[in-house]
Amino acid sequence: MSELYDVTIIGGGTTGLYTAFYSGMRELKTKVIEYQPNLGGKVSFFYPEKKIFDVGGFLGVTGEDLVKKVEEQALFVQPTIVTGEKIEAIEKQEDETFQLISTGGEMHYSKSVIVASGMGTFDMQPLGVEGSEKYDNNQIHYTIQNIQQYAGKKMTVVSSSRVGIDWSLALERVASSVRLINHTDQFKAVYEHDMENLENSSVGVYRNTKIEKLNGDDRKLESIKLNNNEELDTDHILVYEGLHIEKSLYDQWGLETDKGRIPVGTDMCSNREGVFVAGDAAIYPSKTMLIASGFNEAMAAVNSAAKYLDPKAKSQVYSTVIYKYHK
Ligand SMILES: Cc1cc2nc3c(=O)[nH]c(=O)nc-3n(C[C@H](O)[C@H](O)[C@H](O)COP(=O)(O)OP(=O)(O)OC[C@H]3O[C@@H](n4cnc5c(N)ncnc54)[C@H](O)[C@@H]3O)c2cc1C
Protein backbone atom coordinates (compact mmCIF):
# COMPACT_ATOMS: atom_id res chain seq x y z
CA MET A 1 0.00 0.00 0.00
CA SER A 2 1.34 3.47 -0.89
CA GLU A 3 2.18 5.92 1.90
CA LEU A 4 -0.50 7.71 3.90
CA TYR A 5 -0.45 11.52 3.61
CA ASP A 6 -2.05 14.14 5.86
CA VAL A 7 -3.23 16.19 2.90
CA THR A 8 -3.61 15.21 -0.74
CA ILE A 9 -4.30 18.02 -3.19
CA ILE A 10 -6.05 17.20 -6.45
CA GLY A 11 -4.79 19.63 -9.10
CA GLY A 12 -1.40 21.27 -9.58
CA GLY A 13 -2.59 24.63 -10.91
CA THR A 14 -1.56 27.85 -9.18
CA THR A 15 -4.06 27.13 -6.38
CA GLY A 16 -2.94 23.52 -5.86
CA LEU A 17 0.73 24.55 -5.78
CA TYR A 18 0.16 27.32 -3.27
CA THR A 19 -1.99 24.94 -1.20
CA ALA A 20 0.98 22.55 -1.14
CA PHE A 21 3.26 25.32 0.12
CA TYR A 22 0.89 26.37 2.88
CA SER A 23 0.19 22.77 3.88
CA GLY A 24 3.93 22.07 4.09
CA MET A 25 4.41 25.24 6.08
CA ARG A 26 1.87 23.85 8.56
CA GLU A 27 4.05 20.71 8.72
CA LEU A 28 1.43 18.46 7.13
CA LYS A 29 2.68 15.60 4.99
CA THR A 30 1.50 16.71 1.57
CA LYS A 31 0.99 15.24 -1.88
CA VAL A 32 -0.17 16.95 -5.10
CA ILE A 33 -1.70 14.96 -7.96
CA GLU A 34 -1.90 16.67 -11.37
CA TYR A 35 -3.32 15.29 -14.62
CA GLN A 36 -1.06 17.24 -16.98
CA PRO A 37 2.64 16.42 -17.37
CA ASN A 38 3.35 20.04 -16.33
CA LEU A 39 2.22 22.12 -13.38
CA GLY A 40 0.50 25.51 -13.48
CA GLY A 41 -3.04 24.68 -14.64
CA LYS A 42 -4.88 27.28 -16.73
CA VAL A 43 -2.09 29.84 -16.43
CA SER A 44 0.43 27.47 -18.08
CA PHE A 45 -2.11 26.15 -20.53
CA PHE A 46 -3.90 29.27 -21.77
CA TYR A 47 -1.73 32.29 -21.18
CA PRO A 48 1.92 31.54 -20.31
CA GLU A 49 3.07 34.55 -22.40
CA LYS A 50 0.44 37.03 -21.08
CA LYS A 51 1.45 39.62 -18.49
CA ILE A 52 -0.53 39.40 -15.27
CA PHE A 53 -0.98 42.58 -13.24
CA ASP A 54 -3.43 41.59 -10.50
CA VAL A 55 -1.43 39.26 -8.25
CA GLY A 56 -0.05 41.06 -5.18
CA GLY A 57 3.64 41.85 -5.37
CA PHE A 58 4.00 41.26 -9.12
CA LEU A 59 3.35 44.10 -11.56
CA GLY A 60 3.26 42.60 -15.04
CA VAL A 61 4.63 39.09 -14.47
CA THR A 62 4.22 36.62 -17.36
CA GLY A 63 2.07 33.56 -16.66
CA GLU A 64 5.11 31.36 -17.18
CA ASP A 65 7.22 33.29 -14.66
CA LEU A 66 4.43 33.38 -12.09
CA VAL A 67 4.01 29.60 -12.33
CA LYS A 68 7.80 29.19 -11.90
CA LYS A 69 7.65 31.29 -8.71
CA VAL A 70 4.63 29.46 -7.26
CA GLU A 71 6.21 26.11 -8.11
CA GLU A 72 9.49 27.16 -6.48
CA GLN A 73 7.56 28.21 -3.37
CA ALA A 74 5.74 24.85 -3.25
CA LEU A 75 8.94 22.83 -3.73
CA PHE A 76 10.55 24.72 -0.84
CA VAL A 77 8.51 22.63 1.63
CA GLN A 78 9.17 19.39 -0.32
CA PRO A 79 5.71 17.99 -1.06
CA THR A 80 5.37 14.79 -3.09
CA ILE A 81 4.28 15.76 -6.60
CA VAL A 82 2.70 13.26 -8.97
CA THR A 83 2.00 14.34 -12.56
CA GLY A 84 0.20 12.63 -15.43
CA GLU A 85 -2.47 11.08 -13.21
CA LYS A 86 -6.15 11.92 -13.19
CA ILE A 87 -8.19 11.22 -10.07
CA GLU A 88 -11.46 9.47 -10.85
CA ALA A 89 -12.83 8.62 -7.41
CA ILE A 90 -12.40 9.42 -3.72
CA GLU A 91 -13.50 6.62 -1.39
CA LYS A 92 -13.62 6.82 2.39
CA GLN A 93 -12.23 3.69 4.04
CA GLU A 94 -13.27 2.00 7.28
CA ASP A 95 -10.53 3.78 9.24
CA GLU A 96 -11.87 7.15 7.99
CA THR A 97 -8.86 7.77 5.69
CA PHE A 98 -9.40 8.39 1.97
CA GLN A 99 -8.41 6.27 -0.99
CA LEU A 100 -8.01 8.28 -4.20
CA ILE A 101 -8.16 6.25 -7.38
CA SER A 102 -6.74 7.47 -10.66
CA THR A 103 -7.84 6.59 -14.20
CA GLY A 104 -4.88 4.23 -14.58
CA GLY A 105 -5.86 2.39 -11.37
CA GLU A 106 -3.12 3.95 -9.19
CA MET A 107 -4.16 4.37 -5.53
CA HIS A 108 -3.26 7.20 -3.17
CA TYR A 109 -4.02 7.32 0.56
CA SER A 110 -4.69 10.41 2.62
CA LYS A 111 -6.24 11.56 5.88
CA SER A 112 -7.75 14.60 4.14
CA VAL A 113 -8.27 15.86 0.59
CA ILE A 114 -8.17 19.36 -0.89
CA VAL A 115 -9.87 19.67 -4.27
CA ALA A 116 -8.03 22.31 -6.34
CA SER A 117 -8.90 20.87 -9.73
CA GLY A 118 -10.63 23.91 -11.23
CA MET A 119 -13.41 23.10 -13.65
CA GLY A 120 -11.74 19.94 -14.94
CA THR A 121 -9.04 18.83 -17.35
CA PHE A 122 -8.00 20.18 -20.75
CA ASP A 123 -6.36 18.48 -23.70
CA MET A 124 -5.25 20.19 -26.88
CA GLN A 125 -6.60 18.85 -30.17
CA PRO A 126 -3.65 16.93 -31.62
CA LEU A 127 -2.03 17.80 -34.96
CA GLY A 128 -3.51 14.67 -36.49
CA VAL A 129 -0.72 14.01 -39.02
CA GLU A 130 0.74 10.51 -39.13
CA GLY A 131 3.77 10.06 -36.88
CA SER A 132 3.40 13.44 -35.15
CA GLU A 133 3.50 11.90 -31.63
CA LYS A 134 7.21 11.10 -31.92
CA TYR A 135 8.03 14.83 -32.08
CA ASP A 136 5.63 15.90 -29.29
CA ASN A 137 7.17 18.34 -26.76
CA ASN A 138 10.41 18.19 -28.70
CA GLN A 139 9.62 19.83 -32.05
CA ILE A 140 5.82 19.83 -31.93
CA HIS A 141 4.30 21.95 -29.17
CA TYR A 142 0.79 22.84 -28.04
CA THR A 143 1.63 25.88 -25.88
CA ILE A 144 4.05 28.72 -26.46
CA GLN A 145 6.14 28.42 -23.29
CA ASN A 146 9.70 29.72 -23.15
CA ILE A 147 9.58 31.70 -26.40
CA GLN A 148 13.35 32.28 -26.36
CA GLN A 149 13.87 28.60 -27.28
CA TYR A 150 12.62 29.58 -30.76
CA ALA A 151 15.21 32.34 -31.30
CA GLY A 152 16.60 32.07 -34.84
CA LYS A 153 14.43 29.03 -35.68
CA LYS A 154 12.17 28.29 -38.65
CA MET A 155 8.69 28.15 -37.17
CA THR A 156 5.40 26.75 -38.43
CA VAL A 157 2.17 27.60 -36.60
CA VAL A 158 -0.92 25.50 -37.34
CA SER A 159 -4.15 27.19 -36.34
CA SER A 160 -7.42 28.55 -37.63
CA SER A 161 -7.99 30.85 -34.67
CA ARG A 162 -6.78 34.16 -33.21
CA VAL A 163 -4.48 32.23 -30.87
CA GLY A 164 -2.45 31.18 -33.93
CA ILE A 165 -2.17 34.82 -35.06
CA ASP A 166 -1.05 35.92 -31.55
CA TRP A 167 1.56 33.15 -31.44
CA SER A 168 2.84 33.93 -34.95
CA LEU A 169 3.24 37.64 -34.16
CA ALA A 170 5.00 36.87 -30.87
CA LEU A 171 7.33 34.38 -32.63
CA GLU A 172 8.10 36.85 -35.42
CA ARG A 173 10.09 38.91 -32.90
CA VAL A 174 12.56 36.07 -32.20
CA ALA A 175 12.33 33.43 -34.96
CA SER A 176 14.15 33.50 -38.33
CA SER A 177 10.87 32.83 -40.18
CA VAL A 178 7.23 32.13 -39.30
CA ARG A 179 4.47 30.55 -41.41
CA LEU A 180 0.89 30.27 -40.27
CA ILE A 181 -1.05 27.36 -41.74
CA ASN A 182 -4.84 27.47 -41.62
CA HIS A 183 -6.88 24.59 -43.02
CA THR A 184 -9.84 26.99 -43.63
CA ASP A 185 -10.01 30.34 -45.42
CA GLN A 186 -10.96 32.33 -42.26
CA PHE A 187 -9.56 32.86 -38.76
CA LYS A 188 -11.97 32.36 -35.85
CA ALA A 189 -12.57 34.92 -33.07
CA VAL A 190 -10.45 37.65 -34.67
CA TYR A 191 -10.78 41.42 -34.47
CA GLU A 192 -10.04 43.71 -37.41
CA HIS A 193 -6.75 44.83 -35.83
CA ASP A 194 -5.56 41.18 -35.56
CA MET A 195 -5.87 40.78 -39.33
CA GLU A 196 -4.21 44.17 -39.92
CA ASN A 197 -1.30 43.21 -37.65
CA LEU A 198 -0.95 39.92 -39.49
CA GLU A 199 -0.99 41.61 -42.92
CA ASN A 200 1.65 44.10 -41.77
CA SER A 201 3.92 41.34 -40.50
CA SER A 202 6.45 39.07 -42.20
CA VAL A 203 4.40 35.97 -41.27
CA GLY A 204 3.71 33.80 -44.35
CA VAL A 205 0.00 32.96 -44.24
CA TYR A 206 -1.30 29.80 -45.95
CA ARG A 207 -5.10 29.43 -46.13
CA ASN A 208 -7.03 26.31 -47.12
CA THR A 209 -3.81 24.43 -46.49
CA LYS A 210 -2.95 21.34 -44.45
CA ILE A 211 0.22 19.53 -43.50
CA GLU A 212 0.11 16.25 -45.37
CA LYS A 213 3.38 14.70 -44.27
CA LEU A 214 6.16 15.16 -41.73
CA ASN A 215 9.63 14.47 -43.16
CA GLY A 216 12.34 13.33 -40.77
CA ASP A 217 13.66 10.34 -38.91
CA ASP A 218 12.60 9.03 -35.50
CA ARG A 219 14.60 11.69 -33.71
CA LYS A 220 14.41 14.81 -35.84
CA LEU A 221 11.74 16.48 -37.91
CA GLU A 222 13.35 18.18 -40.94
CA SER A 223 10.51 19.55 -43.05
CA ILE A 224 6.78 19.42 -43.76
CA LYS A 225 4.95 18.66 -46.98
CA LEU A 226 1.76 20.64 -47.58
CA ASN A 227 -1.31 19.48 -49.51
CA ASN A 228 -0.31 21.91 -52.30
CA ASN A 229 2.91 19.82 -52.63
CA GLU A 230 5.09 22.62 -51.27
CA GLU A 231 7.86 21.44 -48.94
CA LEU A 232 8.99 23.72 -46.10
CA ASP A 233 12.01 23.29 -43.83
CA THR A 234 10.89 23.63 -40.24
CA ASP A 235 12.52 23.47 -36.80
CA HIS A 236 9.37 23.57 -34.68
CA ILE A 237 5.61 23.34 -35.16
CA LEU A 238 3.17 25.01 -32.75
CA VAL A 239 -0.40 23.75 -32.94
CA TYR A 240 -3.59 25.36 -31.65
CA GLU A 241 -6.75 23.81 -33.07
CA GLY A 242 -8.90 24.16 -29.95
CA LEU A 243 -9.37 22.18 -26.79
CA HIS A 244 -11.10 19.15 -25.49
CA ILE A 245 -12.47 20.04 -22.05
CA GLU A 246 -13.55 17.33 -19.66
CA LYS A 247 -15.50 18.79 -16.76
CA SER A 248 -14.86 17.30 -13.33
CA LEU A 249 -17.76 15.16 -12.19
CA TYR A 250 -17.63 16.32 -8.59
CA ASP A 251 -21.04 14.84 -7.83
CA GLN A 252 -19.55 11.41 -8.54
CA TRP A 253 -17.05 12.13 -5.76
CA GLY A 254 -19.97 12.48 -3.32
CA LEU A 255 -19.73 16.27 -3.41
CA GLU A 256 -22.63 18.69 -3.72
CA THR A 257 -22.35 20.82 -6.84
CA ASP A 258 -23.69 24.09 -8.14
CA LYS A 259 -23.19 24.66 -11.89
CA GLY A 260 -20.38 22.12 -11.84
CA ARG A 261 -18.51 23.72 -8.92
CA ILE A 262 -18.44 22.85 -5.22
CA PRO A 263 -20.35 25.08 -2.77
CA VAL A 264 -18.34 26.01 0.33
CA GLY A 265 -18.42 28.47 3.22
CA THR A 266 -15.51 30.72 4.24
CA ASP A 267 -13.84 27.66 5.84
CA MET A 268 -13.68 25.99 2.39
CA CYS A 269 -15.30 22.81 3.77
CA SER A 270 -17.31 20.74 1.30
CA ASN A 271 -20.36 18.72 2.31
CA ARG A 272 -18.02 15.72 2.72
CA GLU A 273 -16.16 15.60 6.02
CA GLY A 274 -12.40 15.72 5.42
CA VAL A 275 -12.73 17.11 1.87
CA PHE A 276 -11.90 20.80 1.35
CA VAL A 277 -11.93 22.98 -1.75
CA ALA A 278 -9.90 25.93 -3.13
CA GLY A 279 -9.60 27.92 -6.35
CA ASP A 280 -11.85 27.78 -9.39
CA ALA A 281 -13.42 24.50 -8.17
CA ALA A 282 -15.12 26.38 -5.31
CA ILE A 283 -18.23 28.50 -5.36
CA TYR A 284 -19.66 30.81 -2.69
CA PRO A 285 -21.38 34.22 -2.77
CA SER A 286 -19.22 36.88 -4.50
CA LYS A 287 -16.53 34.31 -5.46
CA THR A 288 -13.97 35.70 -7.92
CA MET A 289 -12.27 33.34 -10.38
CA LEU A 290 -8.79 34.80 -10.00
CA ILE A 291 -5.34 33.52 -9.14
CA ALA A 292 -5.10 35.56 -5.93
CA SER A 293 -8.50 34.34 -4.67
CA GLY A 294 -7.18 30.78 -5.04
CA PHE A 295 -4.21 31.64 -2.80
CA ASN A 296 -6.45 32.97 -0.04
CA GLU A 297 -8.82 29.99 -0.32
CA ALA A 298 -5.81 27.64 -0.21
CA MET A 299 -4.85 28.99 3.24
CA ALA A 300 -8.42 28.66 4.53
CA ALA A 301 -8.69 25.10 3.15
CA VAL A 302 -5.38 24.03 4.73
CA ASN A 303 -6.27 25.63 8.07
CA SER A 304 -9.57 23.72 8.02
CA ALA A 305 -7.76 20.49 7.11
CA ALA A 306 -5.27 21.07 9.96
CA LYS A 307 -8.18 21.44 12.42
CA TYR A 308 -9.88 18.36 10.97
CA LEU A 309 -6.69 16.34 11.48
CA ASP A 310 -6.06 17.74 14.96
CA PRO A 311 -8.83 19.72 16.63
CA LYS A 312 -6.18 21.37 18.84
CA ALA A 313 -4.27 22.76 15.83
CA LYS A 314 -3.95 26.55 15.63
CA SER A 315 -6.51 28.27 13.38
CA GLN A 316 -3.68 29.93 11.47
CA VAL A 317 0.08 30.37 11.60
CA TYR A 318 2.45 33.10 10.47
CA SER A 319 5.14 32.29 7.93
CA THR A 320 7.79 32.87 10.62
CA VAL A 321 7.22 29.17 11.46
CA ILE A 322 9.36 28.26 8.47
CA TYR A 323 12.46 29.95 9.90
CA LYS A 324 14.00 26.49 10.26
CA TYR A 325 14.22 26.05 6.47
CA HIS A 326 16.49 29.12 6.36
CA LYS A 327 19.17 27.79 8.73
C1 LIG B 1 -7.73 33.29 -20.72
C2 LIG B 1 -7.73 33.51 -19.23
C3 LIG B 1 -7.10 34.64 -18.71
C4 LIG B 1 -7.09 34.85 -17.32
N1 LIG B 1 -6.44 35.95 -16.84
C5 LIG B 1 -6.34 36.12 -15.48
C6 LIG B 1 -5.61 37.22 -14.94
O1 LIG B 1 -5.10 38.08 -15.65
N2 LIG B 1 -5.52 37.31 -13.58
C7 LIG B 1 -6.08 36.39 -12.72
O2 LIG B 1 -5.94 36.52 -11.50
N3 LIG B 1 -6.79 35.34 -13.22
C8 LIG B 1 -6.93 35.18 -14.57
N4 LIG B 1 -7.63 34.11 -15.06
C9 LIG B 1 -8.25 33.16 -14.10
C10 LIG B 1 -7.20 32.22 -13.51
O3 LIG B 1 -6.46 31.63 -14.56
C11 LIG B 1 -7.87 31.12 -12.68
O4 LIG B 1 -8.66 31.71 -11.67
C12 LIG B 1 -6.78 30.24 -12.02
O5 LIG B 1 -5.92 29.72 -13.00
C13 LIG B 1 -7.45 29.10 -11.25
O6 LIG B 1 -6.44 28.25 -10.75
P1 LIG B 1 -6.81 26.82 -10.14
O7 LIG B 1 -5.50 26.24 -9.73
O8 LIG B 1 -7.88 26.97 -9.14
O9 LIG B 1 -7.44 26.00 -11.33
P2 LIG B 1 -6.72 25.51 -12.69
O10 LIG B 1 -5.71 26.49 -13.14
O11 LIG B 1 -7.83 25.15 -13.61
O12 LIG B 1 -5.94 24.20 -12.24
C14 LIG B 1 -6.61 23.01 -11.97
C15 LIG B 1 -5.64 21.88 -12.24
O13 LIG B 1 -6.25 20.64 -11.84
C16 LIG B 1 -5.96 19.63 -12.78
N5 LIG B 1 -7.02 18.62 -12.68
C17 LIG B 1 -8.34 18.78 -12.98
N6 LIG B 1 -9.01 17.65 -12.69
C18 LIG B 1 -8.09 16.75 -12.22
C19 LIG B 1 -8.18 15.41 -11.75
N7 LIG B 1 -9.36 14.76 -11.73
N8 LIG B 1 -7.05 14.78 -11.35
C20 LIG B 1 -5.84 15.44 -11.37
N9 LIG B 1 -5.71 16.72 -11.81
C21 LIG B 1 -6.83 17.37 -12.21
C22 LIG B 1 -5.97 20.37 -14.12
O14 LIG B 1 -5.21 19.67 -15.08
C23 LIG B 1 -5.34 21.71 -13.73
O15 LIG B 1 -3.93 21.71 -13.89
C24 LIG B 1 -7.70 33.90 -16.44
C25 LIG B 1 -8.31 32.76 -16.97
C26 LIG B 1 -8.33 32.55 -18.35
C27 LIG B 1 -8.99 31.32 -18.89
The ligand as a Gaussian input file, in Angstrom:
#p B3LYP/6-31G(d) Opt

LIG

0 1
 C       -7.735000      33.290000     -20.720000
 C       -7.730000      33.506000     -19.231000
 C       -7.104000      34.637000     -18.714000
 C       -7.086000      34.848000     -17.322000
 N       -6.441000      35.946000     -16.835000
 C       -6.337000      36.119000     -15.483000
 C       -5.608000      37.222000     -14.939000
 O       -5.097000      38.081000     -15.655000
 N       -5.518000      37.311000     -13.578000
 C       -6.082000      36.390000     -12.724000
 O       -5.941000      36.516000     -11.502000
 N       -6.792000      35.341000     -13.221000
 C       -6.929000      35.181000     -14.565000
 N       -7.628000      34.110000     -15.058000
 C       -8.251000      33.163000     -14.102000
 C       -7.197000      32.220000     -13.510000
 O       -6.462000      31.633000     -14.565000
 C       -7.866000      31.123000     -12.676000
 O       -8.659000      31.709000     -11.668000
 C       -6.781000      30.237000     -12.022000
 O       -5.915000      29.722000     -13.003000
 C       -7.454000      29.101000     -11.250000
 O       -6.442000      28.254000     -10.749000
 P       -6.809000      26.819000     -10.138000
 O       -5.496000      26.237000      -9.726000
 O       -7.879000      26.974000      -9.137000
 O       -7.440000      26.001000     -11.334000
 P       -6.723000      25.510000     -12.694000
 O       -5.709000      26.490000     -13.144000
 O       -7.833000      25.149000     -13.609000
 O       -5.941000      24.205000     -12.236000
 C       -6.611000      23.006000     -11.969000
 C       -5.644000      21.877000     -12.244000
 O       -6.254000      20.643000     -11.836000
 C       -5.963000      19.629000     -12.785000
 N       -7.025000      18.619000     -12.682000
 C       -8.339000      18.781000     -12.978000
 N       -9.008000      17.645000     -12.690000
 C       -8.094000      16.755000     -12.218000
 C       -8.184000      15.407000     -11.751000
 N       -9.365000      14.765000     -11.729000
 N       -7.049000      14.778000     -11.348000
 C       -5.838000      15.440000     -11.375000
 N       -5.707000      16.721000     -11.807000
 C       -6.832000      17.366000     -12.211000
 C       -5.968000      20.365000     -14.122000
 O       -5.211000      19.671000     -15.078000
 C       -5.336000      21.713000     -13.734000
 O       -3.932000      21.712000     -13.892000
 C       -7.703000      33.898000     -16.444000
 C       -8.315000      32.757000     -16.975000
 C       -8.331000      32.553000     -18.345000
 C       -8.988000      31.317000     -18.889000

